[in-house]
Amino acid sequence: MRIELVTTLKRQATKILADLHKSKEPVLITEHGKPSAYLVDVDDYELMQNRMRLLEGLSRGERAIQEGRMLTQKEAKKAMAKWLK
């Protein structure tokens, strides 16, 4: 992973962004020697967000199973009938 100072980002934003789009490697921006932010390619960010939504859905499903909140297929079809028309 590439690391850049915030002052370098201010001075060379266009170059850093061009390199980011070319390499697809995230850039860690630091301020006063401490991590401050990550720059990531838009496509990579959207892919990460989609993965997070999928993982959150799986987590909710697992929690529902642990809590016994399940329906049979017949019960689910009956409950969903109003949306399936």
PDB file as gemmi writes it, atoms N, CA and C in Angstrom:
CRYST1    1.000    1.000    1.000  90.00  90.00  90.00 P 1                      
ATOM      1  N   MET A   1       0.840  -1.168   0.000  1.00  0.00           N  
ATOM      2  CA  MET A   1       0.000   0.000   0.000  1.00  0.00           C  
ATOM      3  C   MET A   1       0.892   1.240   0.000  1.00  0.00           C  
ATOM      4  N   ARG A   2       0.471   2.180  -0.773  1.00  0.00           N  
ATOM      5  CA  ARG A   2       1.214   3.436  -0.880  1.00  0.00           C  
ATOM      6  C   ARG A   2       0.799   4.369   0.264  1.00  0.00           C  
ATOM      7  N   ILE A   3       1.761   5.106   0.801  1.00  0.00           N  
ATOM      8  CA  ILE A   3       1.503   6.064   1.877  1.00  0.00           C  
ATOM      9  C   ILE A   3       1.952   7.438   1.412  1.00  0.00           C  
ATOM     10  N   GLU A   4       1.091   8.421   1.604  1.00  0.00           N  
ATOM     11  CA  GLU A   4       1.409   9.796   1.208  1.00  0.00           C  
ATOM     12  C   GLU A   4       1.042  10.761   2.330  1.00  0.00           C  
ATOM     13  N   LEU A   5       1.807  11.819   2.434  1.00  0.00           N  
ATOM     14  CA  LEU A   5       1.494  12.891   3.376  1.00  0.00           C  
ATOM     15  C   LEU A   5       0.332  13.714   2.825  1.00  0.00           C  
ATOM     16  N   VAL A   6      -0.449  14.302   3.695  1.00  0.00           N  
ATOM     17  CA  VAL A   6      -1.552  15.137   3.248  1.00  0.00           C  
ATOM     18  C   VAL A   6      -1.032  16.331   2.447  1.00  0.00           C  
ATOM     19  N   THR A   7       0.143  16.841   2.796  1.00  0.00           N  
ATOM     20  CA  THR A   7       0.711  17.960   2.038  1.00  0.00           C  
ATOM     21  C   THR A   7       1.078  17.531   0.612  1.00  0.00           C  
ATOM     22  N   THR A   8       1.531  16.282   0.453  1.00  0.00           N  
ATOM     23  CA  THR A   8       1.823  15.770  -0.881  1.00  0.00           C  
ATOM     24  C   THR A   8       0.530  15.643  -1.679  1.00  0.00           C  
ATOM     25  N   LEU A   9      -0.515  15.202  -1.029  1.00  0.00           N  
ATOM     26  CA  LEU A   9      -1.813  15.113  -1.703  1.00  0.00           C  
ATOM     27  C   LEU A   9      -2.268  16.487  -2.177  1.00  0.00           C  
ATOM     28  N   LYS A  10      -2.089  17.496  -1.337  1.00  0.00           N  
ATOM     29  CA  LYS A  10      -2.482  18.849  -1.717  1.00  0.00           C  
ATOM     30  C   LYS A  10      -1.716  19.330  -2.953  1.00  0.00           C  
ATOM     31  N   ARG A  11      -0.437  19.007  -2.999  1.00  0.00           N  
ATOM     32  CA  ARG A  11       0.420  19.491  -4.092  1.00  0.00           C  
ATOM     33  C   ARG A  11       0.312  18.657  -5.365  1.00  0.00           C  
ATOM     34  N   GLN A  12       0.058  17.358  -5.198  1.00  0.00           N  
ATOM     35  CA  GLN A  12       0.123  16.450  -6.340  1.00  0.00           C  
ATOM     36  C   GLN A  12      -1.135  15.607  -6.485  1.00  0.00           C  
ATOM     37  N   ALA A  13      -2.280  16.182  -6.192  1.00  0.00           N  
ATOM     38  CA  ALA A  13      -3.531  15.418  -6.211  1.00  0.00           C  
ATOM     39  C   ALA A  13      -3.782  14.744  -7.556  1.00  0.00           C  
ATOM     40  N   THR A  14      -3.584  15.471  -8.641  1.00  0.00           N  
ATOM     41  CA  THR A  14      -3.849  14.908  -9.964  1.00  0.00           C  
ATOM     42  C   THR A  14      -2.970  13.700 -10.239  1.00  0.00           C  
ATOM     43  N   LYS A  15      -1.682  13.797  -9.915  1.00  0.00           N  
ATOM     44  CA  LYS A  15      -0.759  12.675 -10.133  1.00  0.00           C  
ATOM     45  C   LYS A  15      -1.114  11.491  -9.238  1.00  0.00           C  
ATOM     46  N   ILE A  16      -1.404  11.753  -7.970  1.00  0.00           N  
ATOM     47  CA  ILE A  16      -1.741  10.675  -7.036  1.00  0.00           C  
ATOM     48  C   ILE A  16      -3.011   9.964  -7.493  1.00  0.00           C  
ATOM     49  N   LEU A  17      -4.002  10.721  -7.928  1.00  0.00           N  
ATOM     50  CA  LEU A  17      -5.237  10.111  -8.419  1.00  0.00           C  
ATOM     51  C   LEU A  17      -4.997   9.307  -9.697  1.00  0.00           C  
ATOM     52  N   ALA A  18      -4.182   9.831 -10.593  1.00  0.00           N  
ATOM     53  CA  ALA A  18      -3.866   9.092 -11.824  1.00  0.00           C  
ATOM     54  C   ALA A  18      -3.177   7.769 -11.498  1.00  0.00           C  
ATOM     55  N   ASP A  19      -2.219   7.810 -10.574  1.00  0.00           N  
ATOM     56  CA  ASP A  19      -1.530   6.586 -10.151  1.00  0.00           C  
ATOM     57  C   ASP A  19      -2.500   5.608  -9.495  1.00  0.00           C  
ATOM     58  N   LEU A  20      -3.413   6.142  -8.697  1.00  0.00           N  
ATOM     59  CA  LEU A  20      -4.410   5.312  -8.022  1.00  0.00           C  
ATOM     60  C   LEU A  20      -5.281   4.585  -9.040  1.00  0.00           C  
ATOM     61  N   HIS A  21      -5.766   5.307 -10.039  1.00  0.00           N  
ATOM     62  CA  HIS A  21      -6.619   4.687 -11.053  1.00  0.00           C  
ATOM     63  C   HIS A  21      -5.852   3.647 -11.867  1.00  0.00           C  
ATOM     64  N   LYS A  22      -4.581   3.907 -12.086  1.00  0.00           N  
ATOM     65  CA  LYS A  22      -3.758   2.988 -12.873  1.00  0.00           C  
ATOM     66  C   LYS A  22      -3.416   1.719 -12.091  1.00  0.00           C  
ATOM     67  N   SER A  23      -3.000   1.882 -10.839  1.00  0.00           N  
ATOM     68  CA  SER A  23      -2.528   0.745 -10.047  1.00  0.00           C  
ATOM     69  C   SER A  23      -3.641   0.052  -9.262  1.00  0.00           C  
ATOM     70  N   LYS A  24      -4.736   0.764  -9.006  1.00  0.00           N  
ATOM     71  CA  LYS A  24      -5.848   0.257  -8.176  1.00  0.00           C  
ATOM     72  C   LYS A  24      -5.407  -0.022  -6.740  1.00  0.00           C  
ATOM     73  N   GLU A  25      -4.241   0.497  -6.360  1.00  0.00           N  
ATOM     74  CA  GLU A  25      -3.710   0.290  -5.011  1.00  0.00           C  
ATOM     75  C   GLU A  25      -4.160   1.443  -4.120  1.00  0.00           C  
ATOM     76  N   PRO A  26      -4.797   1.151  -2.982  1.00  0.00           N  
ATOM     77  CA  PRO A  26      -5.224   2.231  -2.079  1.00  0.00           C  
ATOM     78  C   PRO A  26      -4.039   3.074  -1.615  1.00  0.00           C  
ATOM     79  N   VAL A  27      -4.329   4.318  -1.299  1.00  0.00           N  
ATOM     80  CA  VAL A  27      -3.310   5.240  -0.809  1.00  0.00           C  
ATOM     81  C   VAL A  27      -3.711   5.666   0.602  1.00  0.00           C  
ATOM     82  N   LEU A  28      -2.819   5.454   1.555  1.00  0.00           N  
ATOM     83  CA  LEU A  28      -3.043   5.895   2.927  1.00  0.00           C  
ATOM     84  C   LEU A  28      -2.516   7.318   3.057  1.00  0.00           C  
ATOM     85  N   ILE A  29      -3.378   8.224   3.476  1.00  0.00           N  
ATOM     86  CA  ILE A  29      -2.995   9.620   3.666  1.00  0.00           C  
ATOM     87  C   ILE A  29      -2.719   9.825   5.157  1.00  0.00           C  
ATOM     88  N   THR A  30      -1.570  10.414   5.455  1.00  0.00           N  
ATOM     89  CA  THR A  30      -1.222  10.658   6.851  1.00  0.00           C  
ATOM     90  C   THR A  30      -1.164  12.153   7.141  1.00  0.00           C  
ATOM     91  N   GLU A  31      -1.496  12.494   8.377  1.00  0.00           N  
ATOM     92  CA  GLU A  31      -1.361  13.863   8.892  1.00  0.00           C  
ATOM     93  C   GLU A  31      -0.587  13.781  10.190  1.00  0.00           C  
ATOM     94  N   HIS A  32       0.452  14.557  10.285  1.00  0.00           N  
ATOM     95  CA  HIS A  32       1.293  14.585  11.489  1.00  0.00           C  
ATOM     96  C   HIS A  32       1.769  13.185  11.859  1.00  0.00           C  
ATOM     97  N   GLY A  33       2.085  12.383  10.837  1.00  0.00           N  
ATOM     98  CA  GLY A  33       2.614  11.045  11.057  1.00  0.00           C  
ATOM     99  C   GLY A  33       1.593   9.990  11.428  1.00  0.00           C  
ATOM    100  N   LYS A  34       0.307  10.350  11.428  1.00  0.00           N  
ATOM    101  CA  LYS A  34      -0.734   9.384  11.809  1.00  0.00           C  
ATOM    102  C   LYS A  34      -1.686   9.161  10.640  1.00  0.00           C  
ATOM    103  N   PRO A  35      -2.191   7.939  10.501  1.00  0.00           N  
ATOM    104  CA  PRO A  35      -3.152   7.663   9.433  1.00  0.00           C  
ATOM    105  C   PRO A  35      -4.367   8.581   9.554  1.00  0.00           C  
ATOM    106  N   SER A  36      -4.801   9.112   8.414  1.00  0.00           N  
ATOM    107  CA  SER A  36      -5.932  10.038   8.416  1.00  0.00           C  
ATOM    108  C   SER A  36      -7.067   9.577   7.517  1.00  0.00           C  
ATOM    109  N   ALA A  37      -6.722   9.032   6.340  1.00  0.00           N  
ATOM    110  CA  ALA A  37      -7.752   8.612   5.387  1.00  0.00           C  
ATOM    111  C   ALA A  37      -7.150   7.678   4.356  1.00  0.00           C  
ATOM    112  N   TYR A  38      -8.019   6.950   3.697  1.00  0.00           N  
ATOM    113  CA  TYR A  38      -7.612   6.126   2.565  1.00  0.00           C  
ATOM    114  C   TYR A  38      -8.223   6.698   1.298  1.00  0.00           C  
ATOM    115  N   LEU A  39      -7.452   6.698   0.236  1.00  0.00           N  
ATOM    116  CA  LEU A  39      -7.974   6.995  -1.090  1.00  0.00           C  
ATOM    117  C   LEU A  39      -8.094   5.664  -1.813  1.00  0.00           C  
ATOM    118  N   VAL A  40      -9.282   5.374  -2.324  1.00  0.00           N  
ATOM    119  CA  VAL A  40      -9.479   4.134  -3.074  1.00  0.00           C  
ATOM    120  C   VAL A  40     -10.193   4.450  -4.380  1.00  0.00           C  
ATOM    121  N   ASP A  41      -9.966   3.623  -5.364  1.00  0.00           N  
ATOM    122  CA  ASP A  41     -10.619   3.755  -6.650  1.00  0.00           C  
ATOM    123  C   ASP A  41     -12.136   3.602  -6.478  1.00  0.00           C  
ATOM    124  N   VAL A  42     -12.907   4.330  -7.244  1.00  0.00           N  
ATOM    125  CA  VAL A  42     -14.366   4.313  -7.120  1.00  0.00           C  
ATOM    126  C   VAL A  42     -14.921   2.903  -7.320  1.00  0.00           C  
ATOM    127  N   ASP A  43     -14.453   2.197  -8.341  1.00  0.00           N  
ATOM    128  CA  ASP A  43     -14.958   0.839  -8.594  1.00  0.00           C  
ATOM    129  C   ASP A  43     -14.651  -0.086  -7.423  1.00  0.00           C  
ATOM    130  N   ASP A  44     -13.448   0.031  -6.867  1.00  0.00           N  
ATOM    131  CA  ASP A  44     -13.082  -0.795  -5.710  1.00  0.00           C  
ATOM    132  C   ASP A  44     -13.942  -0.448  -4.498  1.00  0.00           C  
ATOM    133  N   TYR A  45     -14.203   0.841  -4.284  1.00  0.00           N  
ATOM    134  CA  TYR A  45     -15.037   1.264  -3.164  1.00  0.00           C  
ATOM    135  C   TYR A  45     -16.453   0.692  -3.311  1.00  0.00           C  
ATOM    136  N   GLU A  46     -17.021   0.796  -4.505  1.00  0.00           N  
ATOM    137  CA  GLU A  46     -18.372   0.280  -4.722  1.00  0.00           C  
ATOM    138  C   GLU A  46     -18.426  -1.233  -4.542  1.00  0.00           C  
ATOM    139  N   LEU A  47     -17.389  -1.944  -4.978  1.00  0.00           N  
ATOM    140  CA  LEU A  47     -17.317  -3.382  -4.772  1.00  0.00           C  
ATOM    141  C   LEU A  47     -17.277  -3.706  -3.276  1.00  0.00           C  
ATOM    142  N   MET A  48     -16.491  -2.950  -2.514  1.00  0.00           N  
ATOM    143  CA  MET A  48     -16.427  -3.167  -1.060  1.00  0.00           C  
ATOM    144  C   MET A  48     -17.783  -2.916  -0.406  1.00  0.00           C  
ATOM    145  N   GLN A  49     -18.482  -1.868  -0.848  1.00  0.00           N  
ATOM    146  CA  GLN A  49     -19.799  -1.568  -0.287  1.00  0.00           C  
ATOM    147  C   GLN A  49     -20.791  -2.691  -0.600  1.00  0.00           C  
ATOM    148  N   ASN A  50     -20.753  -3.218  -1.816  1.00  0.00           N  
ATOM    149  CA  ASN A  50     -21.640  -4.331  -2.178  1.00  0.00           C  
ATOM    150  C   ASN A  50     -21.333  -5.568  -1.343  1.00  0.00           C  
ATOM    151  N   ARG A  51     -20.058  -5.825  -1.126  1.00  0.00           N  
ATOM    152  CA  ARG A  51     -19.672  -6.964  -0.283  1.00  0.00           C  
ATOM    153  C   ARG A  51     -20.154  -6.778   1.147  1.00  0.00           C  
ATOM    154  N   MET A  52     -20.033  -5.563   1.656  1.00  0.00           N  
ATOM    155  CA  MET A  52     -20.493  -5.293   3.027  1.00  0.00           C  
ATOM    156  C   MET A  52     -22.003  -5.516   3.147  1.00  0.00           C  
ATOM    157  N   ARG A  53     -22.771  -5.054   2.146  1.00  0.00           N  
ATOM    158  CA  ARG A  53     -24.227  -5.270   2.176  1.00  0.00           C  
ATOM    159  C   ARG A  53     -24.556  -6.763   2.169  1.00  0.00           C  
ATOM    160  N   LEU A  54     -23.829  -7.524   1.369  1.00  0.00           N  
ATOM    161  CA  LEU A  54     -24.049  -8.965   1.314  1.00  0.00           C  
ATOM    162  C   LEU A  54     -23.726  -9.613   2.661  1.00  0.00           C  
ATOM    163  N   LEU A  55     -22.597  -9.247   3.244  1.00  0.00           N  
ATOM    164  CA  LEU A  55     -22.213  -9.805   4.545  1.00  0.00           C  
ATOM    165  C   LEU A  55     -23.196  -9.418   5.636  1.00  0.00           C  
ATOM    166  N   GLU A  56     -23.695  -8.187   5.609  1.00  0.00           N  
ATOM    167  CA  GLU A  56     -24.690  -7.763   6.595  1.00  0.00           C  
ATOM    168  C   GLU A  56     -25.973  -8.569   6.447  1.00  0.00           C  
ATOM    169  N   GLY A  57     -26.387  -8.837   5.211  1.00  0.00           N  
ATOM    170  CA  GLY A  57     -27.577  -9.656   4.973  1.00  0.00           C  
ATOM    171  C   GLY A  57     -27.388 -11.072   5.490  1.00  0.00           C  
ATOM    172  N   LEU A  58     -26.216 -11.643   5.235  1.00  0.00           N  
ATOM    173  CA  LEU A  58     -25.924 -12.987   5.745  1.00  0.00           C  
ATOM    174  C   LEU A  58     -25.935 -13.010   7.268  1.00  0.00           C  
ATOM    175  N   SER A  59     -25.381 -11.970   7.860  1.00  0.00           N  
ATOM    176  CA  SER A  59     -25.352 -11.884   9.318  1.00  0.00           C  
ATOM    177  C   SER A  59     -26.764 -11.808   9.897  1.00  0.00           C  
ATOM    178  N   ARG A  60     -27.625 -11.001   9.255  1.00  0.00           N  
ATOM    179  CA  ARG A  60     -29.021 -10.911   9.718  1.00  0.00           C  
ATOM    180  C   ARG A  60     -29.715 -12.267   9.592  1.00  0.00           C  
ATOM    181  N   GLY A  61     -29.430 -12.983   8.508  1.00  0.00           N  
ATOM    182  CA  GLY A  61     -30.027 -14.306   8.318  1.00  0.00           C  
ATOM    183  C   GLY A  61     -29.564 -15.295   9.369  1.00  0.00           C  
ATOM    184  N   GLU A  62     -28.275 -15.273   9.657  1.00  0.00           N  
ATOM    185  CA  GLU A  62     -27.754 -16.173  10.697  1.00  0.00           C  
ATOM    186  C   GLU A  62     -28.361 -15.850  12.061  1.00  0.00           C  
ATOM    187  N   ARG A  63     -28.503 -14.558  12.351  1.00  0.00           N  
ATOM    188  CA  ARG A  63     -29.107 -14.147  13.615  1.00  0.00           C  
ATOM    189  C   ARG A  63     -30.562 -14.610  13.694  1.00  0.00           C  
ATOM    190  N   ALA A  64     -31.292 -14.488  12.593  1.00  0.00           N  
ATOM    191  CA  ALA A  64     -32.685 -14.929  12.571  1.00  0.00           C  
ATOM    192  C   ALA A  64     -32.780 -16.428  12.844  1.00  0.00           C  
ATOM    193  N   ILE A  65     -31.863 -17.199  12.263  1.00  0.00           N  
ATOM    194  CA  ILE A  65     -31.862 -18.646  12.490  1.00  0.00           C  
ATOM    195  C   ILE A  65     -31.586 -18.939  13.961  1.00  0.00           C  
ATOM    196  N   GLN A  66     -30.595 -18.262  14.552  1.00  0.00           N  
ATOM    197  CA  GLN A  66     -30.254 -18.481  15.961  1.00  0.00           C  
ATOM    198  C   GLN A  66     -31.419 -18.119  16.877  1.00  0.00           C  
ATOM    199  N   GLU A  67     -32.200 -17.112  16.475  1.00  0.00           N  
ATOM    200  CA  GLU A  67     -33.337 -16.666  17.293  1.00  0.00           C  
ATOM    201  C   GLU A  67     -34.614 -17.427  16.962  1.00  0.00           C  
ATOM    202  N   GLY A  68     -34.525 -18.375  16.043  1.00  0.00           N  
ATOM    203  CA  GLY A  68     -35.687 -19.194  15.698  1.00  0.00           C  
ATOM    204  C   GLY A  68     -36.712 -18.484  14.831  1.00  0.00           C  
ATOM    205  N   ARG A  69     -36.318 -17.412  14.194  1.00  0.00           N  
ATOM    206  CA  ARG A  69     -37.245 -16.672  13.327  1.00  0.00           C  
ATOM    207  C   ARG A  69     -37.142 -17.228  11.910  1.00  0.00           C  
ATOM    208  N   MET A  70     -37.791 -18.371  11.693  1.00  0.00           N  
ATOM    209  CA  MET A  70     -37.751 -19.025  10.395  1.00  0.00           C  
ATOM    210  C   MET A  70     -39.166 -19.394   9.974  1.00  0.00           C  
ATOM    211  N   LEU A  71     -39.365 -19.515   8.673  1.00  0.00           N  
ATOM    212  CA  LEU A  71     -40.639 -19.942   8.118  1.00  0.00           C  
ATOM    213  C   LEU A  71     -40.405 -21.138   7.215  1.00  0.00           C  
ATOM    214  N   THR A  72     -41.412 -21.984   7.113  1.00  0.00           N  
ATOM    215  CA  THR A  72     -41.345 -23.044   6.112  1.00  0.00           C  
ATOM    216  C   THR A  72     -41.563 -22.382   4.754  1.00  0.00           C  
ATOM    217  N   GLN A  73     -41.300 -23.127   3.687  1.00  0.00           N  
ATOM    218  CA  GLN A  73     -41.515 -22.581   2.352  1.00  0.00           C  
ATOM    219  C   GLN A  73     -42.983 -22.212   2.152  1.00  0.00           C  
ATOM    220  N   LYS A  74     -43.867 -23.049   2.653  1.00  0.00           N  
ATOM    221  CA  LYS A  74     -45.310 -22.791   2.519  1.00  0.00           C  
ATOM    222  C   LYS A  74     -45.692 -21.499   3.257  1.00  0.00           C  
ATOM    223  N   GLU A  75     -45.166 -21.320   4.475  1.00  0.00           N  
ATOM    224  CA  GLU A  75     -45.446 -20.102   5.242  1.00  0.00           C  
ATOM    225  C   GLU A  75     -44.868 -18.864   4.557  1.00  0.00           C  
ATOM    226  N   ALA A  76     -43.682 -19.009   4.012  1.00  0.00           N  
ATOM    227  CA  ALA A  76     -43.035 -17.881   3.331  1.00  0.00           C  
ATOM    228  C   ALA A  76     -43.816 -17.492   2.082  1.00  0.00           C  
ATOM    229  N   LYS A  77     -44.274 -18.473   1.303  1.00  0.00           N  
ATOM    230  CA  LYS A  77     -45.068 -18.172   0.112  1.00  0.00           C  
ATOM    231  C   LYS A  77     -46.349 -17.446   0.488  1.00  0.00           C  
ATOM    232  N   LYS A  78     -46.989 -17.891   1.546  1.00  0.00           N  
ATOM    233  CA  LYS A  78     -48.225 -17.253   1.994  1.00  0.00           C  
ATOM    234  C   LYS A  78     -47.964 -15.814   2.425  1.00  0.00           C  
ATOM    235  N   ALA A  79     -46.873 -15.607   3.155  1.00  0.00           N  
ATOM    236  CA  ALA A  79     -46.531 -14.251   3.620  1.00  0.00           C  
ATOM    237  C   ALA A  79     -46.142 -13.332   2.457  1.00  0.00           C  
ATOM    238  N   MET A  80     -45.540 -13.893   1.434  1.00  0.00           N  
ATOM    239  CA  MET A  80     -45.064 -13.115   0.287  1.00  0.00           C  
ATOM    240  C   MET A  80     -46.111 -12.972  -0.818  1.00  0.00           C  
ATOM    241  N   ALA A  81     -47.223 -13.664  -0.688  1.00  0.00           N  
ATOM    242  CA  ALA A  81     -48.229 -13.693  -1.757  1.00  0.00           C  
ATOM    243  C   ALA A  81     -48.642 -12.301  -2.211  1.00  0.00           C  
ATOM    244  N   LYS A  82     -48.773 -11.360  -1.287  1.00  0.00           N  
ATOM    245  CA  LYS A  82     -49.211 -10.019  -1.669  1.00  0.00           C  
ATOM    246  C   LYS A  82     -48.189  -9.304  -2.556  1.00  0.00           C  
ATOM    247  N   TRP A  83     -46.896  -9.680  -2.463  1.00  0.00           N  
ATOM    248  CA  TRP A  83     -45.866  -9.053  -3.291  1.00  0.00           C  
ATOM    249  C   TRP A  83     -45.635  -9.811  -4.600  1.00  0.00           C  
ATOM    250  N   LEU A  84     -46.061 -11.064  -4.642  1.00  0.00           N  
ATOM    251  CA  LEU A  84     -45.817 -11.891  -5.812  1.00  0.00           C  
ATOM    252  C   LEU A  84     -46.882 -11.737  -6.896  1.00  0.00           C  
ATOM    253  N   LYS A  85     -47.948 -11.012  -6.614  1.00  0.00           N  
ATOM    254  CA  LYS A  85     -49.036 -10.859  -7.601  1.00  0.00           C  
ATOM    255  C   LYS A  85     -48.679  -9.888  -8.673  1.00  0.00           C  
TER     256      LYS A  85                                                      
END                                                                             
